[in-house]
Amino acid sequence: MSIRMEDLTVKFKNGVTAVDHVCLEIPKGVYGLLGENGAGKTTLMRVLTTVLAQTGGTVTLDGMQYSEQNYEKIQKKIGYLPQEIDLYPGLTVQECLEYMGDLAGIPKELCRKRIRYYLEKTSLTDHRRKKMRQLSGGMKRRVGLIQALLNEPEFLIVDEPTTGLDPEERIRIRNLLVDFSDNRTVLFSTHVVEDLVATCSRLAIMKKGRFLYSGSMQELLDEAKGHVWICRTSDEGTAREIEKNYHVSSKQFVDGGMQVKFLSEDKPEIRCAPCETTLEDAYIYVTNFRAGRL
């Protein structure tokens, strides 16, 4: 399963270009999509789910072109968890999922078997008789994820799947997505950097409708290597000066002062030391320094 975009463009009637001539190939496995609000991620996902037609360029799913005559075939291969979801508040969890399975054309016994499996995997078995309106936001997202998985899609698109979940549940959902991605493709869009660290080895970073980076996690970390610094100071003025002149990724109070981690293209003219790069650092580096050079 491979998804390929060539010169993909989405321009709205108000003149806004949400996706700007992008090219990308998404291979099998979990592929991360990272970017700030308004970067164009949701618009891109709407195109990939056939909800929105592109203005220009092409998208193919295993060689099948995204076009109106192919949408029905493509939709059968796709599962989608949108960022905002509100599934039939008057139905129970079980009823809701069975109804969604029926709409997808899944045989009833097979559907119930899959529902049982995914309810257990998402820790919702004990809540299956609750009405959807009784669920917390995090529970609703888990039900939404199950409905996206029910038809066992070849291409699963999930937008912020761990929003509203406690740390233990986030781990369960991440592990479920990794297991599901065996021989399939999962596009995982999120603001939570650690979710991508735990699930994927390849990702794309989007800003203002373009991809600033696409490739392996390690190559991204290598790109920011040597540009991340740490300074320990007891002088509040120095800490303020760092915040004024550099991109600060973290601050911590430590014995005798403050520890500030920041990014700089060149070696800073203050007393500091290089430090290990995290994905969060690399993201800040690419979106601030590389973006300025494009």
Backbone torsions as a table, in degrees:
resi	resn	phi	psi	omega
1	MET	NA	123.3	179.7
2	SER	-141.1	137.9	177.3
3	ILE	-114.9	128.1	-176.6
4	ARG	-125.0	132.3	175.6
5	MET	-117.5	132.8	178.6
6	GLU	-127.5	114.7	176.5
7	ASP	54.5	35.0	-175.7
8	LEU	-68.4	130.4	-177.8
9	THR	-137.1	137.8	172.5
10	VAL	-130.0	115.5	179.2
11	LYS	-121.6	129.0	-179.1
12	PHE	-89.0	165.2	-176.2
13	LYS	-62.4	-25.1	179.4
14	ASN	-80.3	4.7	177.3
15	GLY	94.0	-7.7	-179.3
16	VAL	-76.0	129.4	175.0
17	THR	-98.4	106.2	-175.3
18	ALA	-83.8	-33.3	175.4
19	VAL	-128.7	123.4	-164.8
20	ASP	-116.9	87.0	173.6
21	HIS	52.9	55.4	-176.4
22	VAL	-96.8	150.0	175.0
23	CYS	-127.5	133.1	-178.1
24	LEU	-162.8	144.3	171.1
25	GLU	-120.5	127.9	-179.8
26	ILE	-107.5	113.3	-176.9
27	PRO	-87.0	-174.6	175.1
28	LYS	-64.1	157.5	-179.0
29	GLY	99.0	-172.1	178.3
30	VAL	-89.6	124.9	-179.6
31	TYR	-118.6	126.0	-175.5
32	GLY	-87.3	146.4	174.2
33	LEU	-129.1	116.2	-172.7
34	LEU	-123.1	140.9	177.7
35	GLY	172.8	158.5	-178.6
36	GLU	-73.0	169.2	174.1
37	ASN	-59.7	135.6	-179.6
38	GLY	84.5	7.8	-178.5
39	ALA	-74.4	-22.2	-178.2
40	GLY	112.4	4.2	-176.6
41	LYS	-62.6	-48.0	-176.9
42	THR	-64.7	-40.9	177.2
43	THR	-61.0	-43.5	178.2
44	LEU	-59.1	-44.8	-179.1
45	MET	-66.9	-33.1	177.2
46	ARG	-66.0	-34.7	174.8
47	VAL	-67.3	-45.1	-176.8
48	LEU	-66.0	-23.4	178.6
49	THR	-95.7	5.2	179.7
50	THR	70.9	10.7	178.1
51	VAL	-72.3	-31.1	-176.4
52	LEU	-131.1	136.1	177.8
53	ALA	-89.0	141.7	178.2
54	GLN	-70.5	154.0	176.1
55	THR	-81.3	-36.3	-179.6
56	GLY	-152.5	168.8	-179.5
57	GLY	80.6	-175.3	-177.0
58	THR	-133.1	153.3	171.3
59	VAL	-131.7	135.6	176.4
60	THR	-130.4	144.6	176.5
61	LEU	-116.1	105.6	-174.3
62	ASP	50.9	43.2	177.7
63	GLY	86.5	-11.7	179.0
64	MET	-85.8	121.1	-175.2
65	GLN	-76.4	139.8	174.2
66	TYR	-71.8	107.9	176.0
67	SER	-154.1	161.5	-173.2
68	GLU	-55.8	-38.0	-177.8
69	GLN	-71.4	-17.2	179.7
70	ASN	-103.9	-4.8	-173.4
71	TYR	-56.8	-42.7	-177.4
72	GLU	-62.2	-41.7	178.4
73	LYS	-66.2	-40.8	-179.2
74	ILE	-65.9	-42.9	-178.3
75	GLN	-59.1	-31.9	179.4
76	LYS	-70.4	-18.1	-178.8
77	LYS	-97.3	-2.4	-170.7
78	ILE	-115.7	143.1	167.0
79	GLY	-123.0	143.7	-172.8
80	TYR	-141.1	127.6	169.6
81	LEU	-111.8	105.5	179.1
82	PRO	-76.7	167.5	-179.4
83	GLN	-67.6	-39.2	178.4
84	GLU	-109.1	125.0	-177.7
85	ILE	-140.9	135.9	179.4
86	ASP	-142.6	94.8	-172.8
87	LEU	-98.1	107.3	167.1
88	TYR	35.3	76.7	-175.3
89	PRO	-57.1	-26.6	-177.6
90	GLY	-83.8	-7.9	-180.0
91	LEU	-95.5	154.9	171.7
92	THR	-75.2	167.2	178.3
93	VAL	-56.3	-47.3	-179.0
94	GLN	-61.9	-47.0	-179.2
95	GLU	-62.2	-42.4	-179.1
96	CYS	-60.9	-47.7	-178.4
97	LEU	-67.9	-38.2	177.3
98	GLU	-64.4	-39.6	178.4
99	TYR	-64.5	-43.5	178.6
100	MET	-63.9	-38.0	177.1
101	GLY	-65.0	-38.7	178.6
102	ASP	-64.5	-41.4	177.7
103	LEU	-62.0	-32.8	-179.8
104	ALA	-81.9	-4.5	177.8
105	GLY	78.8	23.4	179.9
106	ILE	-84.5	129.9	176.9
107	PRO	-53.5	140.9	-170.0
108	LYS	-55.8	-49.0	-177.5
109	GLU	-65.4	-40.5	177.4
110	LEU	-64.2	-40.3	179.3
111	CYS	-62.3	-45.8	179.9
112	ARG	-63.3	-37.1	177.7
113	LYS	-62.9	-44.9	179.1
114	ARG	-66.9	-38.3	178.6
115	ILE	-61.0	-46.7	178.7
116	ARG	-57.1	-44.1	-177.6
117	TYR	-63.4	-48.6	-175.5
118	TYR	-76.2	-29.0	173.5
119	LEU	-61.7	-40.6	178.3
120	GLU	-67.3	-43.3	-178.2
121	LYS	-64.4	-27.1	-178.1
122	THR	-105.9	11.4	178.3
123	SER	59.3	37.9	-179.6
124	LEU	-113.8	4.6	-177.3
125	THR	-55.1	-44.2	-177.7
126	ASP	-73.0	-7.1	-178.0
127	HIS	-111.6	8.5	-172.1
128	ARG	-65.7	-22.5	-179.4
129	ARG	-95.4	1.6	177.7
130	LYS	-78.6	147.5	173.7
131	LYS	-69.4	148.1	-179.8
132	MET	-58.0	-34.9	-178.6
133	ARG	-69.5	-15.0	179.7
134	GLN	-85.7	-8.9	-173.6
135	LEU	-83.4	152.3	172.6
136	SER	-73.2	167.8	179.2
137	GLY	-59.0	-40.9	179.7
138	GLY	-65.4	-38.5	177.7
139	MET	-66.1	-40.9	178.7
140	LYS	-60.9	-38.1	179.2
141	ARG	-66.2	-36.9	178.5
142	ARG	-66.9	-39.4	175.9
143	VAL	-64.0	-41.0	177.7
144	GLY	-60.6	-38.5	178.2
145	LEU	-66.2	-40.3	178.6
146	ILE	-60.9	-44.2	-179.4
147	GLN	-62.6	-30.9	178.6
148	ALA	-73.2	-23.8	-177.5
149	LEU	-92.4	-16.8	-169.1
150	LEU	-55.9	-40.2	-178.0
151	ASN	-87.1	11.2	179.9
152	GLU	46.0	62.7	-174.4
153	PRO	-67.2	152.8	174.8
154	GLU	-76.9	-26.5	-179.9
155	PHE	-129.8	110.8	-179.4
156	LEU	-106.6	129.2	179.9
157	ILE	-118.0	119.6	-177.8
158	VAL	-125.6	128.7	-178.5
159	ASP	-109.4	110.1	179.9
160	GLU	53.4	56.8	-175.6
161	PRO	-69.4	-18.2	-176.7
162	THR	-102.7	7.0	178.7
163	THR	-59.8	131.6	176.7
164	GLY	80.7	6.0	-179.1
165	LEU	-99.2	148.2	175.2
166	ASP	-76.4	166.2	-174.7
167	PRO	-54.3	-40.2	-178.8
168	GLU	-66.6	-41.1	179.6
169	GLU	-69.0	-35.7	177.2
170	ARG	-60.4	-41.7	179.0
171	ILE	-62.9	-43.1	179.6
172	ARG	-60.3	-44.9	-177.9
173	ILE	-67.3	-41.5	177.9
174	ARG	-60.5	-44.2	180.0
175	ASN	-64.9	-38.0	178.1
176	LEU	-62.1	-42.8	-179.6
177	LEU	-66.1	-39.2	177.9
178	VAL	-64.3	-45.6	178.7
179	ASP	-61.2	-41.7	-177.3
180	PHE	-66.8	-28.5	-174.4
181	SER	-75.4	-5.2	177.8
182	ASP	-60.7	113.5	-178.9
183	ASN	68.8	15.6	175.4
184	ARG	-133.2	176.8	177.5
185	THR	-117.0	131.2	176.1
186	VAL	-123.8	120.9	173.0
187	LEU	-96.7	115.6	-172.2
188	PHE	-111.3	101.7	179.1
189	SER	-96.5	129.4	-176.0
190	THR	-159.4	160.9	168.9
191	HIS	-98.7	-10.5	-174.9
192	VAL	-88.9	101.1	-173.7
193	VAL	-59.0	-40.4	-176.1
194	GLU	-65.4	-24.7	175.8
195	ASP	-64.7	-37.8	178.8
196	LEU	-73.1	-38.0	176.9
197	VAL	-57.8	-37.6	-175.1
198	ALA	-83.1	-11.8	-171.3
199	THR	-124.5	-27.9	-171.4
200	CYS	-133.8	158.0	177.3
201	SER	-109.4	-10.1	179.3
202	ARG	-131.6	148.4	-177.1
203	LEU	-159.1	167.2	173.0
204	ALA	-128.5	144.0	177.2
205	ILE	-113.1	127.3	-174.4
206	MET	-115.3	140.3	175.3
207	LYS	-151.8	128.8	178.5
208	LYS	50.8	44.2	173.7
209	GLY	81.6	0.7	-179.4
210	ARG	-124.1	159.2	174.4
211	PHE	-91.4	117.6	175.4
212	LEU	-79.8	-26.2	-179.1
213	TYR	-154.9	142.9	167.2
214	SER	-148.4	131.7	-178.2
215	GLY	157.3	-156.2	-175.4
216	SER	-81.0	155.2	176.9
217	MET	-61.0	-42.5	-177.1
218	GLN	-65.1	-40.8	178.9
219	GLU	-64.5	-35.4	177.5
220	LEU	-66.2	-44.2	178.0
221	LEU	-62.1	-40.7	179.7
222	ASP	-63.5	-34.2	-178.9
223	GLU	-64.1	-34.4	-178.9
224	ALA	-90.7	-7.4	-178.5
225	LYS	-60.6	135.8	-178.9
226	GLY	87.5	0.4	-180.0
227	HIS	-118.1	7.6	-178.7
228	VAL	-114.5	129.1	-172.6
229	TRP	-131.4	158.7	178.5
230	ILE	-133.8	138.7	-178.5
231	CYS	-132.1	130.3	173.2
232	ARG	-107.3	127.9	-177.9
233	THR	-147.1	148.2	174.1
234	SER	-102.1	-0.8	-177.6
235	ASP	-96.8	113.6	-179.4
236	GLU	-61.9	-31.1	179.0
237	GLY	-63.8	-40.2	178.5
238	THR	-64.4	-43.2	179.1
239	ALA	-60.9	-41.8	178.9
240	ARG	-66.4	-37.0	179.7
241	GLU	-65.6	-39.1	177.7
242	ILE	-63.3	-45.3	179.8
243	GLU	-62.6	-33.1	-178.9
244	LYS	-72.5	-36.0	-170.1
245	ASN	-106.2	-12.3	-174.8
246	TYR	-134.0	166.6	174.5
247	HIS	-87.4	107.3	-177.8
248	VAL	-86.4	128.4	179.1
249	SER	-100.2	-22.4	176.2
250	SER	-162.3	153.2	174.4
251	LYS	-135.7	139.9	177.9
252	GLN	-141.2	138.6	170.5
253	PHE	-79.9	129.9	177.7
254	VAL	-128.3	170.9	179.7
255	ASP	-55.0	121.6	175.5
256	GLY	84.2	7.6	178.2
257	GLY	159.8	-141.0	-175.6
258	MET	-134.3	144.2	175.6
259	GLN	-109.6	121.8	-176.6
260	VAL	-116.9	127.0	176.5
261	LYS	-106.8	129.0	-174.6
262	PHE	-147.4	168.6	-178.3
263	LEU	-115.9	142.9	178.4
264	SER	-151.5	139.6	177.9
265	GLU	-63.8	-41.7	-178.5
266	ASP	-115.2	167.5	178.7
267	LYS	-62.5	124.3	-177.5
268	PRO	-64.9	155.2	179.6
269	GLU	-91.3	32.0	174.7
270	ILE	-128.8	163.8	-178.7
271	ARG	-72.7	114.8	-177.9
272	CYS	-158.9	174.0	-178.5
273	ALA	-136.2	146.9	175.7
274	PRO	-67.0	152.2	179.6
275	CYS	-141.6	170.3	-177.4
276	GLU	-64.1	142.6	-178.2
277	THR	-93.3	133.4	173.7
278	THR	-104.1	169.5	177.5
279	LEU	-61.8	-36.2	178.5
280	GLU	-62.4	-42.6	176.7
281	ASP	-61.4	-46.2	-177.9
282	ALA	-62.3	-39.2	177.7
283	TYR	-62.1	-46.2	179.2
284	ILE	-62.3	-40.7	-179.7
285	TYR	-62.0	-49.6	-177.2
286	VAL	-65.0	-43.6	-175.0
287	THR	-74.8	-18.4	-179.3
288	ASN	-106.8	-40.5	-175.7
289	PHE	-94.5	-47.1	179.7
290	ARG	-66.7	-40.0	-179.0
291	ALA	-57.9	-35.4	-179.4
292	GLY	-70.9	-18.8	-178.8
293	ARG	-94.4	-12.1	-178.0
294	LEU	-79.4	NA	NA
